[in-house]
């Protein structure tokens, strides 16, 4: 049986694991590591750290997981590192103020929620989960002082967010200066061959590379990836531009949201954005993605067909193959064939508030899960995406009295609401 480390040549592995890379330090070193791994059938140690202060994931967060999975599929050892110790500090990257620290109990509680989400991308049986408190608790005061002595203050202040705050006279707490050193020490403890992160983490990753060299270890290679643009991003001057995927901007696809919603959102993206999502998120080989793009350009393949396959892949990843098939069939019935089976729609009871004769439409939509929040409902109404009994709603302050309503939200979501006393 062929070893996973020999399923692809070092050159093929390099092309796949570096797809969509923003920074690579250093390409020749990574190629050499991959060649050595291939020849000796010895897996690389690939590390990625996760901040347990943000446990709810959307597709933007899974970019890093997708890159980890590519290394994993080539037989390399992936280390999913939970920063339970560094989470007590809070990484201030990109922040203009000191970030409040979490308690250890909060950090551990948040870390637990990762487990139901990350293994929808990573192979649980081939993922090593570590907590950096394993070695940072043991470092002690003396070890921390010795570690701090290896990094000049002037170099630490080169980090962009520190530099900006220092220039503007804003507070920088001493414990924040320790964060990059402690993250760097994680790489020393794990003897990492490769560290992955997002582009805003580059400074911290380089600290780890430097510390490894100073302590006599082979320095890690660093790969940083982009920050994923949201669903409303568009092509402009030859490149994709737009705000990053964010729940607060309501331009996201949540890992845990229903299959039909996930499928519909991905079908709504522009054809140009589709190719970027495919490159960054899909498990399909890059050569296959490029071949599909060439077929579309030549008119031999419709972009919708590519988008359907991608949307199904994402739904299958997070909800399973049957959910993906149902979501695709539902989309085809409701959108492509413009059918709406009123008799099979879900039905929700919407209680009237005590002493009131009406309930806000946005509240009814949010409470029944037809929209993610009241602000999401107001946005969709303003866009003309909400219909009551077939008529488009234009008033974001619309109220529902007692009665039965057929509600449609966009082209995919519909239900019957029965409004009445509690």
C-alpha positions as CSV (number, residue, x, y, z in Angstrom):
1,X,0.0,0.0,0.0
2,X,1.4,3.4,-1.0
3,X,2.3,5.6,1.9
4,X,0.2,8.9,2.1
5,X,3.6,10.7,2.0
6,X,4.1,9.3,-1.5
7,X,0.7,9.8,-3.0
8,X,2.0,13.0,-4.7
9,X,5.5,14.2,-5.7
10,X,7.1,16.9,-3.6
11,X,6.4,19.3,-6.5
12,X,2.7,18.4,-6.6
13,X,2.5,18.7,-2.8
14,X,4.1,22.2,-2.9
15,X,1.6,23.4,-5.5
16,X,-1.4,22.3,-3.4
17,X,-0.3,23.4,0.1
18,X,0.8,26.8,-1.2
19,X,-2.4,27.6,-3.2
20,X,-3.8,31.0,-2.2
21,X,-0.7,31.8,-0.1
22,X,0.0,35.5,0.8
23,X,3.4,35.1,2.3
24,X,5.8,32.2,2.1
25,X,9.0,32.2,4.2
26,X,10.9,30.5,2.6
27,X,9.8,28.7,-0.6
28,X,13.1,26.8,-1.2
29,X,13.1,25.7,2.4
30,X,9.6,24.3,2.1
31,X,10.6,22.5,-1.1
32,X,13.6,21.0,0.6
33,X,11.5,19.8,3.6
34,X,8.9,18.2,1.3
35,X,11.6,16.4,-0.7
36,X,13.3,15.1,2.5
37,X,9.9,14.0,3.9
38,X,9.1,12.2,0.6
39,X,12.5,10.4,0.4
40,X,12.6,9.4,4.1
41,X,8.8,8.9,4.5
42,X,8.9,11.1,7.5
43,X,6.0,13.5,8.0
44,X,6.4,17.2,8.5
45,X,5.1,18.7,11.7
46,X,2.6,21.3,10.6
47,X,1.4,23.6,13.3
48,X,-1.5,26.1,13.4
49,X,-2.6,28.0,16.5
50,X,-6.2,28.9,17.3
51,X,-7.5,31.7,19.5
52,X,-10.2,30.1,21.8
53,X,-11.9,33.5,22.4
54,X,-13.9,33.1,19.1
55,X,-15.4,29.7,19.1
56,X,-18.2,30.2,16.4
57,X,-16.8,29.6,13.0
58,X,-17.8,30.7,9.5
59,X,-16.1,29.8,6.2
60,X,-13.6,32.6,6.6
61,X,-12.3,30.9,9.7
62,X,-12.0,27.5,7.9
63,X,-9.4,28.8,5.4
64,X,-6.7,27.8,7.8
65,X,-8.3,24.4,8.4
66,X,-8.6,23.8,4.7
67,X,-4.8,24.4,4.3
68,X,-4.2,22.1,7.3
69,X,-6.3,19.4,5.6
70,X,-4.2,19.6,2.4
71,X,-1.1,18.9,4.4
72,X,-2.9,16.1,6.3
73,X,-4.0,14.4,3.1
74,X,-0.4,14.2,2.0
75,X,0.4,12.3,5.2
76,X,1.9,15.1,7.3
77,X,1.4,15.5,11.0
78,X,-1.1,18.3,11.7
79,X,-1.0,19.9,15.2
80,X,-4.2,21.8,16.1
81,X,-2.8,24.0,18.8
82,X,-5.3,25.6,21.2
83,X,-3.8,28.7,22.9
84,X,-5.3,28.2,26.3
85,X,-2.3,29.9,28.0
86,X,-1.8,32.7,25.4
87,X,-5.6,33.1,25.4
88,X,-5.2,34.5,29.0
89,X,-3.3,37.4,27.4
90,X,-5.2,37.9,24.2
91,X,-3.4,38.6,21.0
92,X,-3.7,42.3,20.2
93,X,-3.0,41.9,16.5
94,X,-4.8,44.6,14.5
95,X,-6.3,46.1,17.7
96,X,-5.9,49.7,18.6
97,X,-6.5,49.1,22.3
98,X,-5.4,46.6,24.9
99,X,-7.6,43.6,24.5
100,X,-9.3,42.2,27.6
101,X,-7.9,38.9,28.8
102,X,-10.1,35.9,29.3
103,X,-10.2,33.7,32.4
104,X,-8.8,30.2,32.1
105,X,-12.3,28.8,32.6
106,X,-13.6,31.0,29.7
107,X,-10.8,29.9,27.5
108,X,-11.3,26.2,28.1
109,X,-15.1,26.5,27.7
110,X,-14.6,28.2,24.3
111,X,-12.0,25.6,23.3
112,X,-14.5,22.8,23.8
113,X,-16.8,24.2,21.2
114,X,-14.2,23.9,18.5
115,X,-14.4,20.1,18.6
116,X,-17.9,19.9,17.0
117,X,-16.8,22.2,14.2
118,X,-13.2,21.7,13.2
119,X,-13.5,17.9,12.5
120,X,-15.9,18.7,9.7
121,X,-12.7,19.8,7.9
122,X,-9.9,18.0,9.5
123,X,-9.6,14.2,9.9
124,X,-10.1,13.6,13.6
125,X,-8.1,10.4,13.6
126,X,-5.1,12.1,12.1
127,X,-5.2,15.4,14.1
128,X,-3.1,16.0,17.1
129,X,-4.7,18.5,19.5
130,X,-2.3,20.3,21.9
131,X,-2.7,23.0,24.5
132,X,0.2,25.5,24.9
133,X,-0.3,25.5,28.7
134,X,1.6,22.1,28.5
135,X,4.9,23.9,28.1
136,X,4.2,27.5,29.0
137,X,2.9,26.7,32.5
138,X,6.2,24.9,33.0
139,X,8.3,27.7,31.6
140,X,8.1,29.5,34.9
141,X,9.3,33.0,35.8
142,X,13.0,32.3,35.2
143,X,12.3,30.8,31.8
144,X,10.0,33.7,30.8
145,X,12.7,36.2,31.7
146,X,15.3,34.3,29.7
147,X,12.9,34.1,26.8
148,X,12.2,37.9,27.0
149,X,16.0,38.6,27.0
150,X,16.2,37.1,23.5
151,X,14.1,39.8,21.8
152,X,14.9,43.6,21.9
153,X,12.1,46.0,22.7
154,X,12.9,48.0,19.5
155,X,12.2,45.0,17.4
156,X,8.9,44.2,19.2
157,X,7.8,47.8,18.5
158,X,8.3,47.2,14.8
159,X,5.0,45.2,14.8
160,X,2.5,47.5,13.0
161,X,-0.2,47.7,15.6
162,X,2.3,48.3,18.4
163,X,4.1,50.9,16.3
164,X,0.8,52.7,15.6
165,X,-0.3,52.7,19.2
166,X,3.1,53.9,20.4
167,X,3.1,56.7,17.9
168,X,-0.4,57.8,18.8
169,X,0.3,57.7,22.5
170,X,-2.1,54.8,23.2
171,X,-1.5,52.3,26.0
172,X,0.5,49.1,25.4
173,X,0.6,46.8,28.4
174,X,3.8,44.8,29.1
175,X,1.9,41.5,28.9
176,X,1.0,42.2,25.3
177,X,4.7,42.4,24.3
178,X,5.0,38.8,25.6
179,X,2.4,37.4,23.3
180,X,4.6,37.1,20.2
181,X,7.4,35.5,22.2
182,X,5.1,32.9,23.8
183,X,3.5,32.1,20.4
184,X,7.0,31.7,19.0
185,X,8.0,29.4,21.9
186,X,5.1,27.1,20.9
187,X,7.0,26.4,17.7
188,X,10.2,25.6,19.7
189,X,8.3,23.2,22.0
190,X,6.6,21.4,19.0
191,X,9.8,21.5,16.8
192,X,7.5,22.7,14.0
193,X,8.6,22.3,10.4
194,X,5.8,24.5,9.1
195,X,3.5,27.1,10.8
196,X,0.3,28.3,9.2
197,X,-1.6,31.5,10.0
198,X,-3.5,34.4,8.5
199,X,-1.7,37.4,7.0
200,X,-2.2,39.5,10.1
201,X,-0.2,37.0,12.1
202,X,3.0,37.3,10.1
203,X,5.1,39.1,12.7
204,X,4.3,36.5,15.4
205,X,5.1,33.6,13.1
206,X,8.5,35.2,12.2
207,X,9.3,35.5,15.9
208,X,8.9,31.7,16.2
209,X,11.2,31.2,13.2
210,X,13.8,33.4,14.7
211,X,13.6,31.8,18.2
212,X,14.0,28.3,16.7
213,X,17.2,29.3,14.8
214,X,18.6,31.0,18.0
215,X,17.9,27.9,20.0
216,X,19.7,25.6,17.5
217,X,16.6,24.1,15.8
218,X,15.9,24.0,12.1
219,X,13.6,27.1,11.6
220,X,10.0,26.6,10.6
221,X,8.7,27.6,7.2
222,X,5.8,30.1,7.4
223,X,2.8,30.1,5.2
224,X,0.2,32.9,5.6
225,X,-3.1,32.9,3.9
226,X,-5.6,35.6,2.9
227,X,-8.5,36.9,4.9
228,X,-11.6,35.7,3.0
229,X,-13.9,38.3,1.5
230,X,-17.6,38.2,2.2
231,X,-20.4,37.1,-0.1
232,X,-20.9,40.6,-1.5
233,X,-17.3,41.0,-2.8
234,X,-16.9,41.7,-6.5
235,X,-14.2,41.9,-9.2
236,X,-12.7,45.3,-9.6
237,X,-9.7,46.2,-11.7
238,X,-8.8,42.6,-12.1
239,X,-9.0,41.6,-8.5
240,X,-11.6,40.6,-5.9
241,X,-12.4,43.5,-3.5
242,X,-14.8,43.7,-0.6
243,X,-15.1,43.6,3.2
244,X,-13.9,40.4,4.9
245,X,-16.4,37.8,5.8
246,X,-18.0,38.8,9.0
247,X,-21.1,38.0,11.0
248,X,-21.5,41.7,11.9
249,X,-21.5,42.6,8.2
250,X,-24.0,39.8,7.5
251,X,-21.9,38.6,4.5
252,X,-20.9,35.3,5.9
253,X,-21.7,31.6,5.6
254,X,-21.7,30.0,9.0
255,X,-20.3,26.5,9.5
256,X,-23.4,25.5,11.6
257,X,-26.2,27.2,9.6
258,X,-28.8,25.1,7.8
259,X,-27.8,23.3,4.6
260,X,-30.4,25.1,2.4
261,X,-29.2,28.5,3.7
262,X,-25.6,27.6,3.2
263,X,-26.3,26.3,-0.3
264,X,-28.3,29.3,-1.3
265,X,-25.8,31.8,-0.1
266,X,-23.0,30.2,-2.0
267,X,-25.1,30.1,-5.2
268,X,-25.7,33.9,-4.8
269,X,-22.0,34.8,-5.1
270,X,-20.6,36.3,-8.3
271,X,-19.0,34.0,-10.9
272,X,-15.7,35.9,-10.3
273,X,-15.8,35.3,-6.5
274,X,-16.7,31.7,-7.1
275,X,-13.2,31.0,-8.5
276,X,-11.5,32.6,-5.5
277,X,-13.6,30.5,-3.1
278,X,-12.8,27.4,-5.1
279,X,-9.1,28.1,-4.8
280,X,-9.2,28.8,-1.1
281,X,-11.9,26.5,0.2
282,X,-12.3,23.6,-2.1
283,X,-10.6,20.2,-1.6
284,X,-10.6,19.8,-5.4
285,X,-7.0,19.7,-6.8
286,X,-5.9,23.1,-8.2
287,X,-5.3,21.6,-11.6
288,X,-9.0,20.5,-11.7
289,X,-10.1,24.0,-10.7
290,X,-8.0,25.5,-13.4
291,X,-9.3,23.1,-16.0
292,X,-12.9,23.9,-15.1
293,X,-12.1,27.6,-15.4
294,X,-10.7,27.1,-18.9
295,X,-13.8,25.1,-19.9
296,X,-16.0,28.0,-18.7
297,X,-13.9,30.5,-20.6
298,X,-14.2,28.4,-23.8
299,X,-18.0,28.1,-23.3
300,X,-17.9,24.3,-22.8
301,X,-19.1,24.5,-19.2
302,X,-21.6,26.8,-17.6
303,X,-20.4,28.6,-14.4
304,X,-23.6,27.7,-12.7
305,X,-22.7,24.0,-12.9
306,X,-19.3,24.8,-11.3
307,X,-21.0,26.8,-8.5
308,X,-23.5,24.0,-7.8
309,X,-20.7,21.5,-7.4
310,X,-18.9,23.9,-5.1
311,X,-22.0,24.6,-3.0
312,X,-22.7,20.9,-2.7
313,X,-19.1,20.3,-1.6
314,X,-19.3,22.8,1.2
315,X,-22.7,21.6,2.4
316,X,-21.5,18.0,2.3
317,X,-18.4,19.0,4.3
318,X,-20.4,20.4,7.2
319,X,-23.7,18.5,7.0
320,X,-23.1,15.3,5.0
321,X,-23.8,14.0,1.4
322,X,-27.5,13.5,1.9
323,X,-28.0,17.1,3.1
324,X,-26.0,18.3,0.1
325,X,-28.2,16.4,-2.3
326,X,-31.4,17.7,-0.6
327,X,-30.2,21.3,-0.6
328,X,-29.3,21.1,-4.3
329,X,-32.7,19.6,-5.2
330,X,-34.5,22.1,-3.1
331,X,-32.7,25.0,-4.8
332,X,-33.4,23.6,-8.2
333,X,-37.1,23.2,-7.4
334,X,-37.5,26.6,-5.9
335,X,-35.2,28.7,-8.0
336,X,-34.4,27.1,-11.3
337,X,-37.9,25.7,-11.8
338,X,-39.6,28.5,-9.9
339,X,-41.8,26.0,-7.9
340,X,-43.1,26.4,-4.4
341,X,-44.9,23.5,-2.8
342,X,-47.1,25.4,-0.4
343,X,-48.5,22.3,1.2
344,X,-45.1,21.0,2.3
345,X,-43.8,24.2,3.8
346,X,-42.9,24.3,7.5
347,X,-45.4,26.0,9.8
348,X,-44.5,28.2,12.8
349,X,-46.7,29.5,15.6
350,X,-45.9,33.2,16.3
351,X,-47.3,34.4,19.6
352,X,-48.5,37.9,20.0
353,X,-46.8,39.8,22.8
354,X,-48.9,40.1,25.9
355,X,-51.3,43.0,25.6
356,X,-50.4,43.7,22.0
357,X,-52.4,43.2,18.8
358,X,-49.4,43.0,16.5
359,X,-45.9,41.6,16.3
360,X,-43.0,43.1,14.2
361,X,-42.4,41.2,11.0
362,X,-38.6,41.3,11.6
363,X,-39.1,39.8,15.0
364,X,-41.3,37.0,13.7
365,X,-38.8,36.2,10.9
366,X,-35.9,36.1,13.5
367,X,-37.8,34.0,16.0
368,X,-38.7,31.4,13.5
369,X,-35.2,31.2,12.0
370,X,-36.1,32.5,8.6
371,X,-33.5,35.2,9.1
372,X,-30.4,35.2,11.3
373,X,-31.4,38.3,13.3
374,X,-33.8,41.3,13.3
375,X,-31.1,43.4,11.6
376,X,-30.7,40.7,8.9
377,X,-34.5,40.9,8.4
378,X,-34.5,44.6,8.0
379,X,-31.7,44.4,5.5
380,X,-33.6,41.8,3.4
381,X,-36.8,43.8,3.5
382,X,-35.0,46.9,2.4
383,X,-33.6,44.8,-0.5
384,X,-37.1,43.6,-1.5
385,X,-36.3,40.0,-0.6
386,X,-39.2,39.4,1.7
387,X,-42.8,38.6,0.5
388,X,-46.0,38.2,2.4
389,X,-48.7,36.1,0.6
390,X,-46.8,36.8,-2.6
391,X,-46.6,40.6,-2.2
392,X,-43.2,42.2,-1.7
393,X,-42.8,43.9,1.7
394,X,-41.2,47.4,1.6
395,X,-41.7,48.7,5.1
396,X,-39.0,47.5,7.6
397,X,-41.4,48.4,10.4
398,X,-44.2,46.2,9.1
399,X,-46.4,44.5,11.8
400,X,-48.3,41.3,11.6
401,X,-51.8,41.0,13.2
402,X,-53.4,37.7,14.1
403,X,-53.8,35.4,11.1
404,X,-52.0,33.0,8.7
405,X,-49.3,34.3,6.4
406,X,-47.2,32.7,3.6
407,X,-43.8,34.2,4.0
408,X,-40.9,34.0,1.5
409,X,-37.4,35.2,2.3
410,X,-35.3,35.3,-0.9
411,X,-35.6,32.5,-3.3
412,X,-34.9,29.6,-0.9
413,X,-36.6,30.2,2.4
414,X,-40.4,30.0,2.8
415,X,-42.8,29.1,5.6
416,X,-46.3,29.6,6.9
417,X,-46.6,31.7,10.0
418,X,-49.7,31.5,12.2
419,X,-49.9,34.6,14.4
420,X,-52.1,34.5,17.4
421,X,-52.3,34.8,21.2
422,X,-49.7,32.9,23.2
